[in-house]
């Protein structure tokens, strides 16, 4: 990691003070993506070749180690790592490379981490002999993510992804899994193509060691993604959404660490050149800029005709304007997450019988103490399944002796499990079974009651079924087997909190240039899928990582139904037929903001069969300083009949970017307002003949009465309702206020000069820093040396962050250059930084400038400048700046 990036890894626990003071919650810190020291992506002019360029480097006395050859039809270049060059000289060499006539652009190699999805549970391992079973199997597709997105309806019409090639860029795949190939890889297999671009030992920093086999048994993420797309029939009773698709896997992570942008660019381009019809990747990192090299590369693939779906990210807690890396690319489908309507639970298998009938299977979660082998009649404390205080009070005097019963208790809100257990134990109970009062099952601990011999819990649905049977006078006998000698099963219970609504972890758009992100949403919370056999066989994970592959599979199904893989067409039909979801954080029924959900939850069947096609997938009216006063779109009628359409509008919640009582960006849930935009249409009702189209002009009026300095983002949906039954939405958004004038982009409290040994506190003015003279032998600044250090906190993203060194007197006798109206000796090492998300930097100044020259001893200031959004990098007035405290530097 280079010294100016990602302060969290650099300072560890020492950083907590600055993080808490700055953002109030350390869990919400998202560090800048680190870079590989001395490593760069070099894009060459189209008519140049890599081999001759390395010759040019040698002729220019630039020694470089090859990382990857990036010579592809849509991206011509390479990645390299400078040899025998310290970080002090790396930027100077990179600048030298960028000025070579064959070079189009040079980027540092940023590292992207494996997505931090929540692991809800992992199976115990099919290989270990545990039989995983789904309780209620059906010939129909009843898998809840498929029902939510209408995949079940497309599947019933025979669309299964046949003939569609889906390239997956991820951690690799365990194709030995029975549901993912059963050991088959290559032509004719489910995974018929792909490669490992990195090798097991790759960690993002070292040189990739490619391998033609993308097998993975150490990470798991790619295996889970793969099952969501195309899992075959398995013992848990689900399949992937497009089980007959042909898959390719491009492994870009080793067993630990991250992956460089160069590897990701290579993977996408290789997937494209291998003939993938759709490419999907559940990888990313905070960005907000379409100009990231990875975003640029993926955008070109989409423009070449291949749809690409990329997860929106799992940084929803950071609120607005936190769109993710390559998902930012224009035309790239950024996928948000909706929570599954059901939560799958991995439970221990047992049976029960009703009035001596045949035994039925149910699942339970082990408590403490666990059951032994027992068969007992069930007795319920209450005949109500809504009771809030079941067994919270002593049981009545006519309660039977409960020693020979399994006592059923509803989980209470008004007392602890201990109290419930004590009250039934007072009546002789020795075995208790709680049933959940929500979608979540919890462990039960009552072992400190010596009377209780066994405890467990079942789902709310199972408890309700039993109580209803008991109320009918039925006798229920439960048969429990020691947990170590029975099988497992998967049961689901309804998610009554966020089920069907936007997942709180799902990252928000728009981009910093107010492009609409995300495009639409898919189920990503609490998703059951395959997992490497060595890691448990099956797992439930939560993340936009899970929503993204389901969307890729849906693209395959819709492309089959509509007979097209055109990215624009598919984006437009999916976005316009999606179902906007309500705001999960209140009960008003208002729609969630477009920058949280895009078009809403995908409705695959509607997208496959709609005969009304809008010409745009979404509309941005930008901010009011760059306001787009009107926008045009057309409605195409592909039906065989004339259709009358009514054009209208429904507003979504307006959300503020910044807090009302501070200069800090707001965390989720953002403050909201009831002020909405109004839209006027050139026609509110039109008749479009069969096969015809009609142009509509929409004129927006942004909402009034809002605090513009807090950058409120308004949004909503243009509605198109046809007499043929089509009901479509076009999402739109805009910003009230000026992105250019975003308040305090440089945080005034947490942008200051400090000592590298104590970066949490500002250094006094005119501090003298005695430091070693910088030399080529210095790789990373020594944290024990008191370098003058710039602490920089960005409250908004910027396309250019500068940290320039300004001399304060003539004692140093230095040569200066005027840059943006200020005489500087140069930029601090590793500056300027392009396309930064709002984040935090700690930048020790060793005395070395970015051109590799050490400043003489003397008195200086560090001048921090951040280019305003939509600003001109050549104009001094387009920067927000802070001059840090003066200091003296002497070489010890």
Buried (B, 14 or more C-beta within 10 A) or exposed (E): BBBBBBBBEBBEEBBBBBBEEBBEEBEBBBBBBBBBBBBBBBBBEEEBEBEEBBEBBEEEEBBBEEBBEBBBEBBBBBBBBBEEBBBBBBBBBBEBBBEBEBBEEBBBBBBBBBBEBBBBBBBBBBEEEBEBBBBEEEEEBBBBBBBBBBBBBBBEBEBBBBEBBBBBBBBBBBBBBBBBBEEBBEEEBBBBBBBBBBBBEBBBBBBBEBBEBBBBBBBBBBBBBBBBBBBBEBBBBBBBBBBBBBBBBBBBBBBEBBBBBBBBBBBBBBBBEBEBBBBBBBBBBBBBBBBBBBBBBBBBBBBEEBBBBBBBBBBBBBBBBBBBBBBBBEBBBBBBBBBBBBBBBBBBBBBBBBEEEEEEBBBBBBBBBBBEEBEBEBBBBBEEBEBEBBBBEEBEEEBEEBBEBBBBBBBBEEBEBEBBBBBBBEBBBBBBBBBBBBBBBEEBEBBEBEBBBBBBBBBBBBBBBBBEBBEEEEEBBBBBBEBEEBBBBBBBBBBEEBBBBBBBBBBBBBBBBBBBBBBBBBBBBBBBBBBBBBBBBBBBBBBBBBBBBBBBBBBBBBBBBBEEBEBBBBBBBBBBBBBBBBBBBEEEEBBBBBBBBBBBBBBBBBBBBBBBBBBBBBBBBBBBBBBEEEBEBEBBBEBEEBBEBBBEBBBBBBBBBBBEEEBBBBBBBBBBBEBBBEBEBBBEEBEBEEEEBBEBEBEBEBBEEBBBBBBBBBBBBBBBBBEBEBBBBBBBBBBBBBBBBBBBBBBEEBBBBBBBBEBBEBBEEEBEBEBBEBEEEBEBBBBEBBBBBBBBBBBBBBBBBBBBBBBBEEEBEBEEEEBBEBEBBBBBBBBBBBBBBBBBBBBBBBBBBBBBBBBBBBBBBBBBBBBBBBBEEEEEEBBBBBBBBBBBBEBE
